[in-house]
């Protein structure tokens, strides 16, 4: 190697690789794959087929909501030994995917908290996918970045948070909860946990309802707090966190040598849809100097409705809130807002040096604030999708009133289904719903009492409904046992579906 040659240069006795004189011709496959005319033609055909898919689903055709296939058979239908040059028609492949997928736009879908996404939002998602702007630095998302910040500020105002509130969008409530708790740790640990690690001070913990989402337990384990990182708080008869049980949970944490940094309250718990009494919890947190995080992934949207706003009274006192737009704002997954009462706290979740992206140095939060337009300083994600295109696009096109109408409709569907269950002699309403999530049991005359046999009956009935495919509903386990569960997410459902799901249960049980 010659003196002064840069590191990695080949030794003098190795021949240099000759640079090609010219580029080889562009492969025909690449030219065809990027052809705008082909994209235009395929796009027209695909939109026509997807529109037919919507017409059939919304028209309540006889096709199953879930075309059930056993997992092994489904795997066999999608081989992994694909030819080097595929010859399938792309639109045909995508149509086959749609035909075999669960149909969320069918009014008989009563399953998970996943909405039938607004078709316009799906078109916005197509634009985001095609443009593919990364969102770590402003220069890679010069339109999507200000849209994101504006959409999050709009959400903060709907919650009643003060001026100066804000945050970012991220990919899902689980990541959103982790982001908020990382900020809570840095703000309330009493030491610099980011720099020193969790061994820089006493063991930490959060207090959370026994009905809290499992992502919270995952988050504290990711942060290294272990099994004792979540101290459970008792719930009342309607599965809501009891504020009068917080002192006991605090004492248990202290006795275990743990410092409590946050309380996590639910605004629409996943299992039951219950809303914790946020105002009372906020008062307790203020007295103790503890961070209040509200997991409003499902139910924070109640703030949009004058009829249901009371469910989230007190949320304006939270230090952080997670709100999924891919639930009660009817957007495609995943679009989650992580909102901070003081937007400056959003920089405390992550702090590290990445000079190829940011000017801010490691731990220099003042410099990070100066780069407010580089959103990667505030999220775990670097190559983040243009999530704001869907949210801001729908807001601009339809206005917030569309979201209000959606929330009020699906909450009304939940109340109407609960009323039918409560009036039926062969069904038992487990608890009156706060919103659009309903839990109940089938209790036929002469059936088993509460216990393993009744639990098995619910599971057996639900499995039969699943395989038959005309309806899709869920089961979950509560302290009372296994129950049937529905999330009313389709605003186009009506009395036919509410009556029909109970008749379907009776029908499959009679077979």
C-alpha positions as CSV (number, residue, x, y, z in Angstrom):
1,X,0.0,0.0,0.0
2,X,1.4,3.4,-0.9
3,X,2.3,5.8,1.9
4,X,-0.6,8.1,2.7
5,X,-3.1,5.8,1.0
6,X,-6.5,5.9,2.7
7,X,-7.5,3.0,5.0
8,X,-9.0,0.1,3.1
9,X,-7.0,0.7,-0.1
10,X,-5.8,-2.5,-1.8
11,X,-2.1,-3.4,-1.3
12,X,0.3,-2.3,-4.1
13,X,0.6,-5.9,-5.3
14,X,-3.1,-6.3,-5.9
15,X,-4.5,-5.2,-9.3
16,X,-7.1,-2.5,-9.1
17,X,-10.5,-3.4,-10.4
18,X,-11.2,-1.7,-13.6
19,X,-14.2,0.6,-13.7
20,X,-16.7,-0.2,-16.4
21,X,-16.5,2.0,-19.4
22,X,-20.2,2.5,-19.4
23,X,-23.4,1.4,-17.6
24,X,-25.0,-1.8,-18.9
25,X,-28.5,-1.4,-20.4
26,X,-31.4,-0.9,-18.0
27,X,-33.1,-4.3,-17.4
28,X,-36.4,-4.6,-19.1
29,X,-38.0,-5.8,-15.9
30,X,-37.1,-2.5,-14.1
31,X,-38.3,-0.4,-17.0
32,X,-41.6,-2.3,-17.0
33,X,-42.0,-2.2,-13.2
34,X,-41.6,1.6,-13.1
35,X,-43.7,2.3,-16.2
36,X,-46.2,5.1,-15.4
37,X,-48.6,3.9,-18.1
38,X,-48.7,0.4,-16.6
39,X,-49.3,2.0,-13.2
40,X,-52.2,4.0,-14.6
41,X,-53.8,1.0,-16.2
42,X,-53.3,-1.4,-13.2
43,X,-54.5,1.4,-10.9
44,X,-57.8,1.9,-12.8
45,X,-58.4,-1.9,-12.8
46,X,-57.6,-2.3,-9.1
47,X,-59.7,0.6,-8.0
48,X,-62.7,-0.8,-9.9
49,X,-62.2,-4.2,-8.2
50,X,-61.9,-2.7,-4.8
51,X,-65.0,-0.6,-5.3
52,X,-66.8,-3.8,-6.2
53,X,-65.4,-5.3,-3.0
54,X,-66.9,-2.4,-1.1
55,X,-70.3,-2.6,-2.9
56,X,-70.6,-6.3,-2.1
57,X,-69.6,-5.9,1.5
58,X,-71.7,-2.9,2.3
59,X,-74.6,-4.6,0.4
60,X,-74.6,-7.5,2.9
61,X,-73.9,-10.1,0.3
62,X,-73.9,-13.8,1.2
63,X,-70.1,-14.1,1.1
64,X,-68.6,-14.8,4.6
65,X,-67.2,-12.0,6.7
66,X,-64.3,-14.3,7.4
67,X,-63.6,-17.0,4.7
68,X,-62.2,-19.3,7.3
69,X,-59.3,-21.6,6.3
70,X,-57.2,-23.6,8.8
71,X,-53.7,-22.1,9.1
72,X,-51.9,-25.0,7.6
73,X,-54.1,-25.0,4.5
74,X,-53.7,-21.2,4.2
75,X,-50.0,-21.5,4.3
76,X,-50.0,-24.1,1.6
77,X,-51.9,-21.8,-0.7
78,X,-49.1,-19.3,-0.7
79,X,-45.9,-21.1,-1.8
80,X,-42.5,-19.6,-1.2
81,X,-40.7,-21.3,-4.2
82,X,-41.6,-18.4,-6.6
83,X,-40.2,-18.3,-10.1
84,X,-37.4,-15.9,-10.9
85,X,-39.7,-14.1,-13.4
86,X,-43.2,-14.0,-12.1
87,X,-46.0,-14.1,-14.7
88,X,-49.0,-13.5,-12.5
89,X,-51.1,-10.4,-13.2
90,X,-50.6,-8.0,-10.2
91,X,-54.2,-7.0,-10.1
92,X,-55.3,-10.6,-10.1
93,X,-53.0,-11.3,-7.2
94,X,-54.3,-8.4,-5.2
95,X,-57.9,-9.4,-6.0
96,X,-57.1,-12.8,-4.6
97,X,-55.7,-11.3,-1.5
98,X,-58.9,-9.3,-0.9
99,X,-61.1,-12.3,-1.5
100,X,-59.3,-14.3,1.2
101,X,-59.1,-11.6,3.8
102,X,-61.5,-10.7,6.6
103,X,-64.0,-8.1,5.3
104,X,-64.0,-5.2,7.8
105,X,-66.4,-3.3,5.6
106,X,-69.1,-5.9,6.0
107,X,-71.6,-4.8,8.7
108,X,-71.5,-8.2,10.3
109,X,-67.8,-7.7,11.3
110,X,-68.0,-7.3,15.1
111,X,-64.5,-8.2,16.0
112,X,-61.3,-6.4,17.0
113,X,-61.0,-2.7,17.4
114,X,-60.1,-2.2,13.8
115,X,-62.4,0.0,11.7
116,X,-63.5,-0.4,8.1
117,X,-61.1,2.3,7.0
118,X,-62.5,5.3,5.1
119,X,-62.0,4.7,1.4
120,X,-60.6,8.3,1.1
121,X,-58.1,7.6,3.8
122,X,-57.0,4.5,1.8
123,X,-56.4,6.7,-1.2
124,X,-54.3,9.0,1.0
125,X,-52.3,6.0,2.1
126,X,-51.6,5.1,-1.5
127,X,-50.2,8.6,-2.0
128,X,-48.0,8.1,1.1
129,X,-46.8,4.8,-0.1
130,X,-45.9,6.0,-3.6
131,X,-44.1,9.2,-2.3
132,X,-42.4,7.2,0.4
133,X,-40.9,10.3,2.2
134,X,-39.0,9.3,5.3
135,X,-40.0,11.3,8.4
136,X,-36.8,11.4,10.5
137,X,-35.6,14.7,9.1
138,X,-37.6,17.6,7.8
139,X,-35.9,17.7,4.4
140,X,-37.2,14.2,3.7
141,X,-40.7,15.1,4.7
142,X,-41.2,18.8,3.9
143,X,-44.9,18.5,3.5
144,X,-45.8,15.7,5.8
145,X,-43.8,17.2,8.7
146,X,-45.9,20.4,9.2
147,X,-49.1,18.4,8.5
148,X,-48.1,16.0,11.3
149,X,-47.4,18.7,13.8
150,X,-50.7,20.5,12.9
151,X,-52.7,17.3,13.2
152,X,-51.3,16.5,16.6
153,X,-51.9,20.0,17.8
154,X,-55.5,19.7,16.6
155,X,-55.9,16.4,18.6
156,X,-54.4,18.1,21.7
157,X,-57.0,20.9,21.5
158,X,-59.8,18.4,21.3
159,X,-58.6,16.9,24.5
160,X,-58.6,20.3,26.2
161,X,-54.8,20.3,26.7
162,X,-53.3,23.8,27.1
163,X,-51.3,25.8,24.7
164,X,-47.9,24.4,24.3
165,X,-49.2,20.8,24.1
166,X,-48.0,18.7,21.1
167,X,-46.2,15.6,20.1
168,X,-45.7,13.2,17.2
169,X,-47.3,10.4,15.3
170,X,-46.0,6.9,15.5
171,X,-46.8,3.4,14.4
172,X,-49.3,2.0,16.9
173,X,-50.4,2.3,20.5
174,X,-47.8,-0.1,21.8
175,X,-45.0,2.0,20.5
176,X,-46.9,5.1,21.6
177,X,-47.2,3.9,25.2
178,X,-43.5,3.0,25.3
179,X,-42.6,6.5,24.0
180,X,-44.7,8.2,26.6
181,X,-43.4,6.1,29.4
182,X,-39.8,6.7,28.4
183,X,-40.5,10.4,28.7
184,X,-42.2,9.9,32.1
185,X,-39.1,7.9,33.3
186,X,-36.8,10.7,32.3
187,X,-39.1,13.4,33.9
188,X,-39.9,11.7,37.2
189,X,-37.1,9.1,37.9
190,X,-35.0,11.6,39.9
191,X,-31.9,10.7,37.9
192,X,-30.9,10.7,34.2
193,X,-32.1,7.3,33.3
194,X,-31.2,7.7,29.6
195,X,-27.5,8.4,30.4
196,X,-27.0,6.3,33.5
197,X,-29.5,3.5,32.8
198,X,-31.9,2.2,35.3
199,X,-29.1,1.3,37.7
200,X,-28.5,5.0,38.2
201,X,-31.2,5.2,40.9
202,X,-33.8,3.1,42.7
203,X,-35.9,0.5,40.8
204,X,-38.9,2.2,39.1
205,X,-42.5,1.3,38.6
206,X,-45.8,2.5,37.2
207,X,-49.3,1.9,38.7
208,X,-51.9,0.6,36.3
209,X,-55.3,-1.1,36.3
210,X,-55.6,-4.8,36.2
211,X,-57.4,-4.2,32.9
212,X,-54.6,-2.1,31.4
213,X,-53.4,-3.1,27.9
214,X,-50.6,-5.7,27.8
215,X,-48.4,-3.2,25.9
216,X,-47.8,-1.5,29.2
217,X,-46.3,-4.6,30.8
218,X,-44.2,-5.0,27.7
219,X,-43.0,-1.4,27.8
220,X,-41.7,-1.6,31.4
221,X,-39.9,-4.9,30.6
222,X,-38.3,-3.3,27.6
223,X,-37.1,-0.5,29.9
224,X,-35.6,-3.2,32.2
225,X,-38.0,-2.9,35.1
226,X,-38.9,-6.5,35.2
227,X,-42.0,-8.2,36.6
228,X,-42.4,-5.7,39.4
229,X,-42.4,-2.7,37.0
230,X,-46.2,-2.6,36.9
231,X,-48.0,-2.5,40.2
232,X,-51.6,-3.5,39.7
233,X,-54.5,-1.3,41.0
234,X,-57.8,-2.8,41.8
235,X,-60.9,-2.1,39.6
236,X,-64.5,-1.6,40.4
237,X,-67.5,-3.7,39.3
238,X,-67.4,-2.0,35.9
239,X,-63.7,-2.8,35.4
240,X,-62.6,0.9,36.0
241,X,-59.5,1.7,38.0
242,X,-60.4,2.6,41.6
243,X,-58.8,5.9,42.7
244,X,-59.2,4.9,46.3
245,X,-56.9,1.9,45.6
246,X,-54.0,4.0,44.4
247,X,-52.6,4.5,47.9
248,X,-52.4,0.8,48.6
249,X,-50.6,0.2,45.3
250,X,-48.2,3.0,46.0
251,X,-47.4,1.4,49.4
252,X,-46.8,-2.0,47.8
253,X,-44.4,-0.4,45.4
254,X,-42.6,1.4,48.2
255,X,-42.4,-1.7,50.3
256,X,-40.8,-3.4,47.3
257,X,-38.2,-0.6,47.1
258,X,-39.6,0.9,44.0
259,X,-40.1,4.6,43.1
260,X,-43.4,5.2,41.3
261,X,-43.0,7.5,38.3
262,X,-46.4,7.3,36.7
263,X,-50.0,6.2,36.8
264,X,-51.4,4.8,33.6
265,X,-55.2,5.2,33.2
266,X,-57.4,3.9,30.5
267,X,-59.8,5.8,28.3
268,X,-61.5,2.9,26.7
269,X,-59.8,-0.2,28.0
270,X,-59.2,-2.9,25.3
271,X,-61.0,-5.7,27.1
272,X,-64.2,-4.0,28.2
273,X,-64.1,-0.5,26.8
274,X,-64.2,0.9,30.3
275,X,-63.1,4.5,31.0
276,X,-61.2,5.1,34.2
277,X,-62.3,8.1,36.4
278,X,-59.6,10.4,35.0
279,X,-60.3,13.5,37.1
280,X,-59.9,11.7,40.4
281,X,-56.8,9.9,39.2
282,X,-55.4,13.2,38.0
283,X,-56.0,14.8,41.4
284,X,-54.1,11.9,43.1
285,X,-51.2,12.2,40.7
286,X,-50.9,16.0,41.2
287,X,-50.8,15.4,45.0
288,X,-48.1,12.8,44.7
289,X,-46.1,14.6,42.0
290,X,-46.6,11.5,39.7
291,X,-46.8,11.6,35.9
292,X,-50.3,10.8,34.6
293,X,-50.3,8.9,31.3
294,X,-53.7,8.1,29.7
295,X,-53.9,5.2,27.3
296,X,-56.6,6.6,25.1
297,X,-55.7,4.5,22.1
298,X,-59.2,3.3,21.6
299,X,-61.4,5.8,23.5
300,X,-59.8,9.3,23.5
301,X,-62.0,10.1,20.5
302,X,-65.0,10.4,22.9
303,X,-63.7,13.9,23.4
304,X,-65.0,14.8,19.9
305,X,-68.6,14.1,20.9
306,X,-70.7,16.5,23.2
307,X,-72.7,13.4,24.1
308,X,-69.7,11.4,25.3
309,X,-67.2,14.0,26.3
310,X,-67.9,13.3,30.0
311,X,-66.2,9.9,29.6
312,X,-62.8,11.6,29.3
313,X,-63.3,14.5,31.8
314,X,-60.0,15.1,33.4
315,X,-57.9,14.0,30.4
316,X,-56.9,17.6,30.0
317,X,-54.8,17.2,33.2
318,X,-52.7,14.3,31.8
319,X,-49.0,14.7,31.2
320,X,-49.2,12.4,28.1
321,X,-51.9,10.7,26.1
322,X,-51.8,8.1,23.4
323,X,-54.6,8.2,20.8
324,X,-55.0,5.8,17.9
325,X,-56.4,7.4,14.7
326,X,-56.7,3.9,13.3
327,X,-59.5,3.0,15.7
328,X,-62.3,5.6,16.3
329,X,-61.0,7.9,13.6
330,X,-61.5,5.1,11.0
331,X,-58.0,5.4,9.4
332,X,-56.0,2.5,8.1
333,X,-53.5,1.1,10.5
334,X,-51.2,2.4,12.0
335,X,-51.5,6.0,13.0
336,X,-51.0,6.8,16.7
337,X,-50.6,10.2,18.3
338,X,-48.3,10.6,21.3
339,X,-49.4,13.8,22.8
340,X,-47.7,15.7,25.7
341,X,-49.1,18.4,27.9
342,X,-45.8,20.1,27.5
343,X,-44.5,19.4,24.0
344,X,-40.9,19.9,25.2
345,X,-41.3,16.6,27.1
346,X,-41.4,14.8,23.8
347,X,-37.7,15.3,23.4
348,X,-37.0,13.4,26.7
349,X,-38.1,10.0,25.4
350,X,-35.0,9.7,23.1
351,X,-31.7,11.5,23.1
352,X,-28.8,10.3,21.2
353,X,-26.2,11.4,18.6
354,X,-26.8,10.8,14.9
355,X,-24.7,13.5,13.3
356,X,-25.5,12.2,9.8
357,X,-29.1,13.3,10.5
358,X,-29.2,15.9,13.2
359,X,-27.0,18.8,14.4
360,X,-28.2,18.1,18.0
361,X,-25.5,16.4,20.1
362,X,-26.1,13.5,22.5
363,X,-28.2,14.6,25.4
364,X,-28.3,18.3,24.3
365,X,-32.0,18.9,24.7
366,X,-31.7,22.6,24.0
367,X,-30.2,21.8,20.6
368,X,-33.0,19.2,20.0
369,X,-35.7,21.8,20.7
370,X,-34.0,24.0,18.1
371,X,-34.5,21.2,15.6
372,X,-38.2,20.8,16.3
373,X,-38.8,20.1,12.7
374,X,-36.7,16.9,12.7
375,X,-39.2,14.4,14.1
376,X,-36.8,11.5,14.4
377,X,-35.5,13.2,17.6
378,X,-38.8,12.3,19.3
379,X,-39.6,8.8,18.0
380,X,-38.0,5.4,17.9
381,X,-38.6,5.2,14.2
382,X,-36.2,6.6,11.7
383,X,-37.8,5.6,8.4
384,X,-41.3,6.5,9.5
385,X,-44.1,6.5,7.0
386,X,-46.0,9.6,6.1
387,X,-48.7,9.0,8.6
388,X,-50.0,12.5,8.6
389,X,-51.1,12.2,5.0
390,X,-54.1,10.1,6.0
391,X,-55.0,12.0,9.1
392,X,-54.6,15.5,7.8
393,X,-56.0,14.6,4.4
394,X,-59.3,13.3,5.9
395,X,-59.5,16.3,8.2
396,X,-59.1,18.7,5.3
397,X,-61.4,16.9,3.0
398,X,-64.3,16.0,5.4
399,X,-63.8,18.1,8.5
400,X,-63.8,17.0,12.2
401,X,-67.5,16.6,12.1
402,X,-67.1,13.3,10.2
403,X,-65.1,11.9,13.1
404,X,-67.7,13.1,15.6
405,X,-70.5,11.4,13.6
406,X,-68.5,8.2,13.4
407,X,-67.9,8.1,17.2
408,X,-71.6,8.8,18.0
409,X,-72.8,6.2,15.6
410,X,-70.6,3.3,16.8
411,X,-71.3,4.2,20.5
412,X,-75.0,4.1,19.7
413,X,-74.6,0.7,18.1
414,X,-72.8,-0.5,21.3
415,X,-75.7,0.8,23.5
416,X,-78.3,-0.8,21.2
417,X,-76.6,-4.2,21.2
418,X,-76.3,-4.1,25.0
419,X,-80.0,-3.3,25.3
420,X,-80.9,-6.3,23.2
421,X,-78.6,-8.6,25.2
422,X,-80.0,-7.3,28.5
423,X,-83.6,-8.0,27.3
424,X,-82.9,-11.5,26.1
425,X,-83.6,-14.3,28.6
426,X,-80.8,-16.5,27.2
427,X,-78.1,-13.9,27.3
428,X,-76.3,-12.1,30.1
429,X,-74.8,-8.6,29.8
430,X,-71.6,-8.7,31.8
431,X,-71.5,-4.9,32.3
432,X,-73.2,-1.9,30.7
433,X,-70.8,-0.6,28.0
434,X,-69.3,2.9,28.2
435,X,-68.9,3.0,24.4
436,X,-68.8,0.6,21.5
437,X,-67.3,-2.5,23.2
438,X,-69.8,-5.0,24.6
439,X,-69.1,-8.1,26.7
440,X,-71.8,-10.7,27.3
441,X,-72.4,-14.5,27.8
442,X,-74.8,-16.9,26.3
443,X,-76.8,-18.4,29.2
444,X,-79.4,-20.8,27.8
445,X,-82.1,-22.2,30.0
446,X,-80.7,-25.2,31.9
447,X,-77.2,-24.2,31.0
448,X,-74.2,-24.6,33.3
449,X,-73.6,-22.1,36.2
450,X,-70.5,-19.8,36.1
451,X,-67.4,-21.9,36.1
452,X,-65.2,-23.9,33.7
453,X,-68.2,-25.5,31.9
454,X,-69.8,-22.2,31.1
455,X,-66.4,-20.8,30.0
456,X,-66.1,-23.8,27.6
457,X,-69.6,-23.1,26.3
458,X,-68.7,-19.5,25.3
459,X,-65.5,-20.7,23.6
460,X,-67.3,-23.4,21.7
461,X,-70.0,-21.1,20.5
462,X,-67.5,-18.5,19.4
463,X,-65.5,-21.0,17.5
464,X,-68.6,-22.2,15.7
465,X,-69.5,-18.6,14.7
466,X,-65.9,-18.1,13.5
467,X,-65.8,-21.2,11.3
468,X,-69.2,-20.6,9.8
469,X,-68.0,-17.1,8.9
470,X,-71.3,-15.2,8.6
471,X,-70.4,-13.0,11.7
472,X,-67.1,-12.3,13.3
473,X,-66.9,-11.7,17.0
474,X,-64.4,-12.4,19.8
475,X,-64.0,-13.8,23.3
476,X,-62.0,-12.6,26.2
477,X,-61.3,-13.6,29.8
478,X,-62.4,-11.4,32.6
479,X,-62.4,-12.1,36.4
480,X,-65.9,-13.5,35.9
481,X,-64.7,-16.0,33.3
482,X,-64.8,-16.3,29.5
483,X,-67.1,-13.9,27.8
484,X,-68.1,-13.0,24.3
485,X,-67.0,-9.6,23.1
486,X,-67.9,-7.3,20.2
487,X,-66.4,-4.0,19.1
488,X,-69.0,-2.2,17.0
489,X,-66.6,-0.5,14.5
490,X,-68.7,-0.4,11.4
491,X,-71.0,2.7,11.3
492,X,-73.1,1.1,8.5
493,X,-74.3,-1.7,10.7
494,X,-77.9,-1.5,11.9
495,X,-80.7,-3.4,13.6
496,X,-80.2,-6.3,11.3
497,X,-76.7,-7.0,12.6
498,X,-77.6,-6.4,16.2
499,X,-80.5,-8.9,16.1
500,X,-78.7,-11.2,13.8
501,X,-75.6,-11.8,15.9
502,X,-77.7,-13.1,18.8
503,X,-79.7,-15.3,16.4
504,X,-76.4,-16.6,14.9
505,X,-75.2,-17.7,18.3
506,X,-78.5,-19.5,18.9
507,X,-78.2,-21.1,15.5
508,X,-74.7,-22.5,15.8
509,X,-75.3,-23.7,19.4
510,X,-78.3,-25.7,18.2
511,X,-76.2,-27.7,15.6
